[in-house]
Amino acid sequence: MHYNDYHDVIKQNLHPVTNANRFVSITDRADTSDLPKDAWGPLLANPYVQSWGEILLNKGPLEIALYPMLLHELRPKTIIELGAFNGGSAVWLADHLDIFKIECAIYSLDIDISLVHDKAKADKRIHFIQGDCNDLSPTLSHELLATLPHPWLVIEDAHVNLTGVLEYFHNNGLQSEDYLIVEDTNQFMWDYWRDHWDDKEEIEKGYQKMIDLRNWLMCHSNEYLIDTHYQDMYGKNGSKCWNSILKRVESEM
């Protein structure tokens, strides 16, 4: 490629693609990836040594590249994260919002927030909430959600009651232009964990995520579209999230 052509490509890709093929329905997608199964060993072998400052950052390396671009484009006013763990992801998101000068409230929920790192708990940019994804209404009530400004970025990373969680946000606030990301739907990833993790129950729940997501999306195929700009940046479904970087759109029905 000639240098000038390469330079034009770089300039073009500083801004997300806007072509008509960017957003596609689940009906047009297979649950597979261009990244082979063997790639996931090195990518997943050391999740507990990756940190952001002093806090563990249990985020996939490909998601670490994708999220900042999405944040910069979407400029969310509300982020809701299900699965706080130790708070590293929420702090990482907050720092990127500061870098991009985006004013945004972050709500990070987990069933046990005692695991959240003290430095994360002290971060005034984040609201850590103790709650159960089996019933979100006591903690993320309809009344609270109705007050939160849009656009939203909702991140499901709790692996609990996925269909119920999706229905809850669908019926309680998600609007056109909001984004919804369901993490860890990559079936190859769970193939790796099957050989390297003893928690069989958690592994089976992981395998079920893509199945449950597809079944739910088939009922909402005109309302939630896969954003292939981010979904396929590193090859088709080239991350821990398969067919699960979703944009809420106006239904054509």
N, C-alpha and C positions, 0 to 999 in steps of 0.2 A: 504494500500500500504506500502510495506517495505521501510525503510528510504533510502536505496541505490537506489531502483527503483525511488523513488521520486526525489532524487538528480540527477539521470540521466535525468529525465524528465525536470527538471529545466535547466540543462546544455544544453539540446537539444533545448529548447525554447529560449535560449539567442540569437539564430540565426534564422531568419525567415525560415519557411518551404520551401522546394524546390521541393516538390513532384509534379507529373504531374497533380494532381487534384487542385492545388492551384488557377490557373487562369481559369475562366469559362466564357462562353458566356451568354449574357442576355437571350438567348433562353432556358437556363437551370435553370432559376431563376423565382420564384414567388415574387410578390410585397407584402410581408408580413414579419412578424418578430416573433422571439421566445419570445421577450419581450412583455408582454401583454399591452393592451391599458391603464390599470389602473396604470402601472408603470410610465407613462409619466406625471402624475400630480405632484408628488414630484420632478421629474427631471427637470421640466420646470417652477415650481412655482416661483422661485426667480432668473431669469436670470440677473436682474439689480442690484444685490448686490454682484455679483462675480467679483473680480478685480484681476488685475496683477499689483502689485505695486500700484500706485495711479489711474490707468486707468481701466475703466470698461472692462472686458473680457467676451464678449457675445459669449462664446463657450460652446458647450454641454460638460458635464462632461465626457462622454465616448470618445468624440473626443479629449479632453485634454489628455487622456491616449494614444490614437491611434497615433496622429500626431507625437509625439517625436520618436516613434519607426520607423515610416515611414521615417522621416527625417534622422535618423541615418542610415537606410539601403540605401535609395536612394541617399543621399548626393547631393541634388540638387545644381545646379549652378545658377539657376534662379527660383524665385517664383513670380507668377503673381496672385494677389488676387483681385477679383472683389467684391466690397462691403467693403470699408474701415471702414465705420461707424465712430467710434471715434479713430480708430488706435490701439486699444488694442490688437487685434489679430495679427497685423503686428509686434508690439513690442514683443509680446510673441514668435512669430516665430523667430524673430531676436535673441532673448536671447537664444533660444534653439540651433540655428545655432552656436552661440558663444560657448556654452557649449560643442558641439560636434566638435568644430574647423573646421567648414565647411565654406568655402568662397562662398558666395552666394549673389546675388543682389535681393532685394525685390522691386516689383512694386505693389502698392496698389491703386486701382482706385475706385472712387466714384463720383456720379453726383454732390455732394456738399461736398467738403473737408473742408468747414468752420466748420464742426462738429468734425473734428479731434482734439483731445486733444493737447494742446500746447507742452507737453512733447514728444508726439509722433511726432509732426511736427518737433521738433528740433532734432530728432534722425537721424543722418547722414547715418545710415545703410538702411534707407527706402526711396524710391521715391514715394511720394504721388502724384497722378495724378487726376485731375478733368476731368471726361469724362462720356460719355453716352453709356451704353451697347446696346442701339438701333443702334448705329453706332460707332464701336470701331476704325475705320480707322484713324480718325484725331489724336487720342491720342496714340494708340498702333498700329502704322502703320506697314505695311508689312516690310518696310525698317528697322524700329527699331527692330521688332521681329527677323529679319534675323541676327542681330548682337548679340543676347542674347545667351550665351552658354548653352549647355545642359549637364545633364538632367534638364528638367523643372518640376515644380510642379505648375499646374494651379488650382486655387480654385475658383469656382463659388459660390458666396454667396450674389448675388445682386437681384435675383428673377426677373430679367428683360430680356425679349427676349432670353430665354434659348436656343431655337433651333438655332437662329441666332448666338449667342455667340459660341455654340459648332461648328457650321459650320465655323465660322471665324477662330478659333484656329486650327481646322482640316486642313483648307486650307492655313494657315499662320504660320506654324512652328512646330506643334506637331510632334515629331519623335518617332520612336521605343525606348522604355525604359522610355519615359516621363510618368508622372502621371497626371491624371485629376480627381478632386473631385468635385462633385456637392452636395452642402450641402442642408439640409432641404427637402429631398425627402421622409421623413418618414410620411406616411399617418396617422398613429396613433397620431403623434404630432399635425397635423392639426385638427384632431378630438378634441383634448384637447383645442386648441386655439379657435375653433368654439364656445366653451362654456365659454371662458374666455377673449375674445378679441372682441372689437366692430368693428374692421376694416374688414368688410365682403369682400371687394374687395381684400385686401391683403391675406385673408384666401383662397379665391378661386384661386388666383394666386399660392398659396402654394400647394394646392391640384393638380394643373395642372402640377407641376414640374416633378413628377414621370411619369405622362402620357407622357409628351413631351420627357423626357429622354428616356423612353422605346422605343417610336416611332423612335427616332433618332438612338438609339443603334441597333435597328432591321435592320437599313440600313447600319450599320458599325459593324456587329457582329463578323467579322473576324479581325477587327482592334483595338477594344477596349474591353479588357477583365476585368472582375470583379476580384479583388484580394481578395480571400476569407480569406486569413491569417488575414487581417485587417478588412474586411467587417463582418466577422463572429466570431471575437474573443470573444465577449460577447453574443454568441448565434447568430443564423442566422439574419442578418440585425440588430444587436444589437447596434444601435446608431441612431442619427438623419439623417444619410445618408443611404438610402436603395438602394442597387444595384448601388452604385455611387462612389465607390472607384475604379478607373479605371486605367489600364495600357495600354498604346499604344503599339501595337505589329506589327510586319510585317504581312501584309495580306497574307493569304494562297491562295488567288485568283490568 
